[in-house]
């Protein structure tokens, strides 16, 4: 005869009924621990993916085709025993497929994790969190208000790999923006890309508008990346370079049809962001437009976790960086003198505020 078993918390069925005390399974049952475990496992998940990229797992499988761990072990010069455990973890994260002990790329890996994938994020994984040692002493940062190893102390070591890693995503976003902004139809537009990194925004415009010219600005340690990228994309003959701090370089007044602030404002704090927007306004010609791209925090700071966590990353890694809401940016943009604000989202999680400088006489 089978042993009769009751469900968890059988006492609730007898004493905590709807008639007596309300909803027994929500009012009295302990909440699940899954959210806590999800955070705990997040650290390991990150390093699992990072290790897979460092071992070239995705590129090797792309080259060999679906394969067994023994082959991958030889290709990556790795311990077969340990590699199998790593591969199984990558499969559990949904970043590889495995059938009958044969590992193969899934669509996510093909698109985002191959070095030459169409929307590759492979180069971004290692640098996206900022200096990783900062996270271990985050509590000290919060107590003291001082970052242990701010990225400003090693701009070359941080920004060069960052702009390399973000180029593909930023370029896709900039290219898709043409569907909303129509910059490919503009007549001889003049572009200013401030803090351009690898210049994905300027390159996207120049490729789609053969009459466009661009001025690309960044620090001396980063401008080399932009110079290489414009050559690779065949637009170097229509690109000028303005080297220096974007808060200090001399900018011509009323000259540019498009001024781009692409994911730079959040590193500068409120005062720095306001200054950049004012400088952008002065450089924009009447009738020209500002494109300000960032991860915008929602007003309640909980409905857009991607932006909220990016703000925490700024807090952990920069001396003055933070996250800002649409409303904050909109207020600063209007105060600078821009009008006709609108928000577009060319690809997921990549939003831009677009605004115009009033024409003369308006």
C-alpha positions as CSV (number, residue, x, y, z in Angstrom):
1,X,0.0,0.0,0.0
2,X,1.4,3.4,-1.0
3,X,2.3,5.8,1.7
4,X,0.0,8.7,1.7
5,X,1.9,12.0,1.4
6,X,0.6,15.5,1.8
7,X,1.8,18.6,-0.2
8,X,4.4,21.0,1.4
9,X,3.0,22.9,4.3
10,X,0.0,20.6,5.0
11,X,-0.9,22.6,8.1
12,X,-1.8,25.5,5.8
13,X,-4.6,23.4,4.3
14,X,-6.2,23.0,7.7
15,X,-5.8,26.4,9.4
16,X,-4.9,29.0,6.8
17,X,-7.9,28.8,4.5
18,X,-9.3,31.6,2.5
19,X,-12.2,31.9,4.9
20,X,-9.9,32.2,8.0
21,X,-6.8,34.0,7.0
22,X,-6.8,35.0,3.4
23,X,-4.7,33.5,0.6
24,X,-2.6,30.7,2.1
25,X,-0.1,30.2,-0.7
26,X,0.8,33.9,-1.1
27,X,0.2,35.3,2.4
28,X,1.8,32.5,4.4
29,X,4.1,30.4,2.2
30,X,7.7,31.6,2.3
31,X,8.8,33.3,-0.9
32,X,11.0,31.3,-3.3
33,X,14.8,31.6,-3.0
34,X,15.2,31.6,-6.8
35,X,15.9,35.4,-7.1
36,X,18.8,35.1,-4.6
37,X,20.2,32.0,-6.4
38,X,19.9,33.8,-9.7
39,X,22.2,36.6,-8.5
40,X,24.6,34.2,-6.8
41,X,24.9,32.1,-10.0
42,X,25.3,35.3,-12.1
43,X,28.9,35.6,-11.1
44,X,29.7,32.1,-12.2
45,X,27.7,32.4,-15.4
46,X,29.7,35.5,-16.4
47,X,33.0,33.7,-15.9
48,X,31.8,30.6,-17.7
49,X,31.0,32.7,-20.8
50,X,34.3,34.6,-20.4
51,X,36.3,31.4,-20.3
52,X,34.5,30.0,-23.3
53,X,35.4,33.1,-25.3
54,X,39.0,33.1,-24.1
55,X,39.3,29.4,-25.1
56,X,37.8,30.3,-28.6
57,X,35.2,27.6,-28.1
58,X,32.6,29.3,-30.3
59,X,35.1,30.0,-33.1
60,X,36.5,26.5,-33.0
61,X,33.1,24.9,-33.2
62,X,32.3,27.2,-36.1
63,X,35.4,26.0,-37.9
64,X,35.1,22.3,-37.1
65,X,31.3,22.0,-37.2
66,X,29.3,20.0,-34.6
67,X,31.9,18.0,-32.6
68,X,32.7,16.0,-29.5
69,X,34.5,17.3,-26.5
70,X,37.6,15.2,-27.3
71,X,38.1,17.1,-30.6
72,X,37.5,20.4,-28.9
73,X,40.0,19.5,-26.2
74,X,42.7,19.0,-28.8
75,X,41.8,22.1,-30.7
76,X,41.9,24.3,-27.5
77,X,44.7,22.5,-25.7
78,X,42.4,21.9,-22.7
79,X,41.7,19.2,-20.2
80,X,39.0,17.0,-21.6
81,X,37.4,16.5,-18.2
82,X,37.3,20.1,-17.3
83,X,36.3,21.2,-20.8
84,X,33.2,19.0,-20.7
85,X,32.1,20.6,-17.5
86,X,32.6,24.0,-19.0
87,X,30.7,23.1,-22.2
88,X,27.8,21.6,-20.3
89,X,27.5,24.8,-18.3
90,X,27.5,26.9,-21.5
91,X,24.7,24.6,-22.8
92,X,22.8,25.2,-19.5
93,X,23.1,28.9,-20.1
94,X,21.5,28.5,-23.5
95,X,24.6,29.6,-25.5
96,X,25.4,26.2,-27.1
97,X,23.4,23.1,-28.1
98,X,24.3,19.5,-27.2
99,X,22.8,16.4,-28.7
100,X,24.2,12.9,-28.0
101,X,27.5,14.4,-26.6
102,X,28.0,16.5,-29.7
103,X,28.3,20.2,-29.2
104,X,27.2,22.7,-31.8
105,X,26.5,26.4,-32.1
106,X,22.9,27.7,-31.7
107,X,21.5,30.8,-33.3
108,X,22.5,33.0,-30.3
109,X,26.1,31.9,-30.5
110,X,26.3,32.3,-34.2
111,X,25.0,35.9,-34.1
112,X,26.6,37.2,-30.9
113,X,29.5,35.1,-29.8
114,X,31.5,34.4,-32.9
115,X,34.4,36.8,-33.4
116,X,33.0,37.7,-36.9
117,X,29.3,37.2,-36.1
118,X,26.9,39.7,-37.7
119,X,26.2,41.3,-34.3
120,X,29.3,40.0,-32.4
121,X,29.5,40.8,-28.7
122,X,32.5,38.5,-28.2
123,X,34.9,41.4,-27.7
124,X,32.5,43.2,-25.3
125,X,32.1,40.5,-22.7
126,X,35.5,41.0,-21.0
127,X,35.3,44.8,-20.8
128,X,31.6,45.5,-20.3
129,X,31.6,45.3,-16.5
130,X,34.5,47.7,-16.2
131,X,37.6,46.8,-14.1
132,X,36.5,43.6,-12.4
133,X,38.4,44.2,-9.2
134,X,36.1,47.1,-8.5
135,X,33.2,44.9,-8.0
136,X,34.9,43.0,-5.1
137,X,35.2,46.2,-3.1
138,X,31.9,47.7,-4.1
139,X,30.7,48.1,-0.5
140,X,33.8,50.2,0.2
141,X,33.1,52.4,-2.8
142,X,29.6,53.0,-1.5
143,X,30.8,53.8,2.0
144,X,33.6,56.1,1.0
145,X,32.2,57.5,-2.3
146,X,35.6,56.7,-3.9
147,X,36.2,54.1,-6.6
148,X,39.1,51.8,-6.0
149,X,40.4,51.7,-9.6
150,X,38.5,54.3,-11.7
151,X,38.8,53.8,-15.4
152,X,40.0,57.4,-15.7
153,X,43.3,56.1,-14.2
154,X,43.9,53.9,-17.2
155,X,42.0,55.3,-20.1
156,X,44.1,53.4,-22.7
157,X,43.8,50.1,-21.0
158,X,40.0,50.4,-20.7
159,X,38.7,52.5,-23.5
160,X,40.6,51.0,-26.4
161,X,39.2,47.4,-25.9
162,X,35.8,48.9,-25.0
163,X,35.4,50.8,-28.2
164,X,36.6,47.8,-30.1
165,X,34.1,45.5,-28.3
166,X,31.1,47.9,-28.7
167,X,31.7,48.8,-32.3
168,X,29.5,46.2,-33.9
169,X,26.5,46.9,-31.8
170,X,26.9,50.7,-32.0
171,X,27.3,50.5,-35.8
172,X,24.2,48.4,-36.2
173,X,22.2,50.9,-34.1
174,X,23.6,53.9,-36.1
175,X,22.8,52.2,-39.4
176,X,19.3,51.3,-38.4
177,X,18.7,54.9,-37.3
178,X,18.6,56.0,-40.9
179,X,15.2,54.4,-41.2
180,X,13.9,56.9,-38.6
181,X,16.1,59.9,-39.3
182,X,16.7,59.7,-43.1
183,X,20.2,61.0,-43.0
184,X,21.0,59.1,-46.2
185,X,18.7,61.6,-48.1
186,X,20.4,64.7,-46.7
187,X,22.3,67.0,-49.0
188,X,26.0,67.2,-48.1
189,X,25.5,66.9,-44.4
190,X,28.3,67.8,-42.0
191,X,28.7,65.4,-39.0
192,X,30.3,65.9,-35.7
193,X,30.9,62.7,-33.6
194,X,32.0,63.7,-30.1
195,X,33.8,61.0,-28.0
196,X,33.4,58.9,-31.1
197,X,35.4,55.8,-29.9
198,X,35.7,53.7,-33.1
199,X,33.4,56.2,-34.9
200,X,30.5,53.8,-35.6
201,X,28.0,56.6,-35.9
202,X,30.0,58.7,-38.2
203,X,30.9,55.7,-40.4
204,X,27.3,54.6,-40.7
205,X,26.3,58.1,-41.9
206,X,29.2,58.3,-44.3
207,X,28.6,54.9,-45.8
208,X,24.9,55.7,-46.5
209,X,25.4,59.2,-47.7
210,X,28.2,59.7,-50.3
211,X,27.9,63.5,-49.9
212,X,28.5,63.5,-46.2
213,X,31.6,64.6,-44.4
214,X,32.5,64.0,-40.7
215,X,34.7,65.4,-37.9
216,X,35.5,62.6,-35.4
217,X,36.7,63.5,-31.9
218,X,38.2,61.5,-29.1
219,X,41.3,61.3,-26.9
220,X,44.7,60.6,-28.4
221,X,44.7,57.1,-27.0
222,X,41.4,56.2,-28.7
223,X,41.5,58.1,-31.9
224,X,43.8,55.5,-33.5
225,X,40.9,53.0,-33.4
226,X,38.7,55.4,-35.3
227,X,41.4,56.1,-37.8
228,X,41.7,52.4,-38.5
229,X,38.0,51.8,-38.7
230,X,37.3,54.6,-41.2
231,X,40.0,53.1,-43.5
232,X,38.5,49.6,-43.1
233,X,35.1,51.0,-44.1
234,X,36.4,53.1,-47.0
235,X,35.4,56.5,-45.7
236,X,38.7,57.9,-44.6
237,X,38.8,60.5,-47.5
238,X,35.7,62.2,-46.0
239,X,36.7,62.1,-42.4
240,X,38.7,64.7,-40.3
241,X,40.0,64.0,-36.9
242,X,39.8,66.3,-33.9
243,X,42.0,65.0,-31.1
244,X,41.4,66.0,-27.5
245,X,39.0,66.1,-24.5
246,X,35.5,66.8,-25.8
247,X,35.0,69.3,-23.0
248,X,37.9,71.4,-24.1
249,X,38.5,71.1,-27.9
250,X,37.6,74.1,-30.0
251,X,34.4,73.5,-32.0
252,X,33.2,75.7,-34.8
253,X,29.9,77.4,-34.2
254,X,26.7,76.6,-36.1
255,X,28.4,74.3,-38.6
256,X,27.1,70.7,-38.2
257,X,23.9,69.1,-39.5
258,X,24.2,66.2,-37.1
259,X,26.0,66.2,-33.7
260,X,26.3,62.8,-32.1
261,X,26.8,62.1,-28.4
262,X,26.9,58.3,-28.5
263,X,27.0,56.7,-25.1
264,X,29.3,59.2,-23.6
265,X,27.1,61.3,-21.3
266,X,26.6,58.7,-18.6
267,X,30.4,58.6,-17.8
268,X,30.5,62.4,-17.2
269,X,28.0,62.9,-14.4
270,X,25.2,65.5,-14.6
271,X,27.4,68.5,-14.9
272,X,29.5,66.9,-17.6
273,X,26.5,65.8,-19.6
274,X,25.0,69.2,-19.4
275,X,28.2,70.7,-20.6
276,X,28.4,68.3,-23.6
277,X,24.8,69.1,-24.6
278,X,25.5,72.8,-24.5
279,X,28.6,72.4,-26.6
280,X,26.7,70.3,-29.0
281,X,24.0,73.0,-29.3
282,X,26.6,75.7,-30.1
283,X,28.2,73.5,-32.8
284,X,24.9,72.6,-34.5
285,X,23.7,74.7,-37.3
286,X,20.1,76.1,-37.2
287,X,17.8,73.3,-38.4
288,X,20.5,70.7,-37.5
289,X,19.9,67.8,-35.1
290,X,21.4,66.3,-32.0
291,X,21.5,62.5,-31.6
292,X,22.1,61.5,-28.0
293,X,22.3,57.8,-27.4
294,X,22.4,56.2,-24.0
295,X,20.8,53.7,-21.7
296,X,18.0,55.7,-20.1
297,X,16.8,54.9,-16.6
298,X,13.1,54.8,-16.1
299,X,11.6,57.4,-13.6
300,X,10.9,54.7,-10.9
301,X,14.4,53.2,-11.4
302,X,13.1,49.6,-11.6
303,X,11.3,49.1,-14.9
304,X,14.4,49.1,-17.1
305,X,16.9,46.9,-15.2
306,X,19.4,47.0,-18.0
307,X,19.8,50.8,-17.6
308,X,19.7,50.6,-13.8
309,X,22.5,48.0,-13.8
310,X,24.5,50.1,-16.2
311,X,24.2,53.0,-13.8
312,X,25.5,50.8,-11.1
313,X,28.4,49.9,-13.4
314,X,29.2,53.6,-13.8
315,X,29.1,54.0,-10.0
316,X,31.5,51.1,-9.5
317,X,34.0,52.1,-12.2
318,X,34.0,55.8,-12.8
319,X,34.7,58.9,-10.7
320,X,31.5,60.7,-11.6
321,X,29.4,58.5,-13.9
322,X,25.8,57.7,-13.3
323,X,22.5,56.8,-15.1
324,X,20.0,59.4,-16.1
325,X,16.3,59.3,-17.0
326,X,14.7,60.4,-20.3
327,X,13.2,63.3,-18.3
328,X,16.6,64.5,-17.0
329,X,18.1,64.4,-20.5
330,X,15.1,66.0,-22.0
331,X,15.3,68.8,-19.5
332,X,18.9,69.4,-20.2
333,X,18.4,69.2,-24.0
334,X,15.5,71.8,-23.9
335,X,17.5,74.1,-21.6
336,X,20.3,74.1,-24.1
337,X,17.9,75.4,-26.7
338,X,17.0,72.3,-28.7
339,X,13.3,71.5,-29.6
340,X,11.2,68.9,-31.2
341,X,12.5,66.0,-29.0
342,X,11.6,62.4,-29.8
343,X,12.9,59.0,-28.7
344,X,13.7,56.3,-31.2
345,X,14.9,52.7,-30.6
346,X,16.6,51.4,-33.8
347,X,17.5,48.0,-32.1
348,X,16.7,46.5,-28.7
349,X,18.0,48.3,-25.7
350,X,19.5,51.0,-27.9
351,X,17.5,54.2,-27.6
352,X,18.3,57.7,-28.8
353,X,16.9,61.1,-28.1
354,X,16.8,63.2,-31.3
355,X,16.3,66.9,-31.1
356,X,16.5,69.9,-33.5
357,X,18.1,73.3,-33.2
358,X,15.5,76.0,-34.1
359,X,16.0,77.7,-37.5
360,X,16.9,81.3,-37.5
361,X,13.8,83.5,-37.1
362,X,11.8,80.9,-35.3
